[in-house]
Amino acid sequence: MIFDSHAHVHDRQFDGDRDAVVERARAAGVETILTVGCDLDDSRRALEAAGRYAGIYASVGVHPHEAKAAPNDLAAAFAPLLAGERAIAIGETGLDYYYDHSPRDAQAHVLREQLRIARERNLPVIFHQRDAYDDFIAILHAEFSPGMRGVIHCFTGDAGQARTYVDDFGLKLGIGGVATFKTAEILRDAIRAVGIEHLILETDCPYLAPVPMRGRRNEPAFIVHSAETVAHVLGVSRSDVDAATTKTARTLFTQGP
């Protein structure tokens, strides 16, 4: 069975066929899905979707794109959303200097606030980092305390960055459709550098569909293609990848043994 550790099945792109999407995921062996919130309203939608399906959980977060609109008291705003048992993580949160949809100081402030909430509540953190590596690492050194847990969602960095995330902070790397792209050899080298024990699988659906599904709306069932790529890169079986990444994801998000 497979754990899709980062999806957006609550996205409006799935409003017309969400039940069928979940059924196809089950048929593909996807046992657990974490649907990830990107602002307060989006997090509410994620929690509503999680409440309708067995095996689907949600995170509560403010994406760096939305940091400019974050409430002043983020902890108070998050509190009612985190009250239910289906809310199992903070994020996605982080820094995105590629688009800069929010001012960089606002992104940093909201990231720090979410790290503090995660620390106080002992929740894992789902990180988004794009073109902001140095500033992101500096914030991790300041705010990511020993014992905290997290994942670098949609990791696309090189082997050196992978080792820093794993060795310095104990983070996991979220591997999705990008690993299947012809141009992603640097990422595949990073996968080899850290090994299976530090990886979890994700789709980021409806975005970033893997080869051979490029150009289509991504969905959790397509995670099998990323799993096959990881198996090929590491020279292990698909069943080994499924078992190892699912065990790691369950441990990270405390969803069973």
C-alpha positions, -999 to +999 in steps of 0.1 A: +000+000+000+011+036-008+009+068+012+005+099-010+020+124+014+011+156-005-020+160-026-047+186-031-077+163-036-099+191-021-090+213-051-119+225-071-105+207-101-118+175-085-152+188-076-168+170-105-154+135-099-137+134-065-154+101-055-140+085-087-106+099-081-105+084-046-118+051-060-090+050-086-065+058-059-077+028-039-075+006-069-039+017-075-029+007-040-030+042-024-041+035+011-035+070+027-037+105+012-026+137+030-045+166+013-026+199+020-040+233+029-025+265+014-045+292+033-072+292+059-101+287+035-082+261+016-073+243+048-110+242+057-118+226+024-090+201+030-104+192+063-139+188+048-126+165+022-107+144+048-138+141+068-157+125+039-132+097+031-115+070+051-077+072+049-076+108+039-061+133+063-054+171+061-029+197+069-034+233+079-011+259+065-004+292+048+016+288+016+043+315+010+022+328-020-006+336+005+016+350+033+006+386+025-030+378+035-022+358+066-040+369+098-020+387+125-027+360+151-020+328+131-020+305+161-055+317+170-067+313+134-052+278+132-066+266+166-101+256+155-088+239+124-063+218+143-089+206+168-101+177+148-083+143+146-080+146+108-056+175+110-022+159+112+004+185+100+013+221+095+018+235+060+025+238+034+047+267+044+080+280+034+097+305+010+091+310-027+114+336-044+107+323-079+072+339-080+075+363-051+037+365-048+041+378-012+068+401+001+098+381+013+097+395+048+060+384+050+069+349+038+097+346+064+074+359+092+046+335+084+070+306+080+085+313+115+050+315+130+040+282+116+072+266+128+064+279+163+028+264+161+042+231+149+068+231+178+041+239+204+017+212+191+043+186+182+031+184+146+052+177+115+058+205+090+053+204+052+078+227+036+078+245+003+111+260-008+118+274-043+148+296-052+152+306-015+176+279-002+200+301+018+173+321+036+153+289+042+182+271+057+189+301+080+153+300+093+155+263+099+187+268+119+169+294+140+134+278+144+135+241+136+143+226+170+157+191+177+129+166+178+108+184+153+097+166+121+091+176+086+093+170+048+107+191+020+077+189-004+084+184-041+122+182-035+140+191-067+175+200-053+209+185-057+227+159-037+243+184-014+210+201-005+195+167+000+222+157+025+219+190+043+182+186+048+186+150+059+218+152+080+214+186+096+177+186+103+164+150+099+140+160+073+124+137+047+123+145+010+090+144-009+095+128-043+068+131-069+063+135-107+094+156-113+116+125-106+102+110-138+111+139-160+139+134-186+156+166-174+157+156-137+190+137-135+202+160-107+172+150-086+178+113-093+214+118-082+201+133-050+178+103-045+208+080-048+227+101-024+203+098+005+187+064-001+152+050+003+150+055+041+148+093+038+122+095+010+084+097+009+062+097-021+038+124-032+018+136-062+010+173-055-021+166-076-037+181-095-003+195-105+030+179-118+017+148-134+045+122-139+056+107-171+037+091-189+008+112-177+023+146-186-003+171-197-031+155-178-046+165-145-026+147-119-043+124-093-032+101-065-034+070-086-006+083-108+018+080-078+028+045-090+048+060-118+070+080-094+074+049-073+085+029-103+111+056-111+125+056-075+127+018-077+147+020-109+170+047-097+178+028-065+179-006-080+152-020-057+118-035-062+086-015-064+073-034-034+104-022-015+097+014-024+061+012-015+068-004+018+097+018+029+081+051+018+048+043+034+064+033+067+084+065+067+054+086+059+033+069+086+060+075+111+064+111+101+027+118+103+021+093+131-005+073+111+000+038+124+030+015+126 
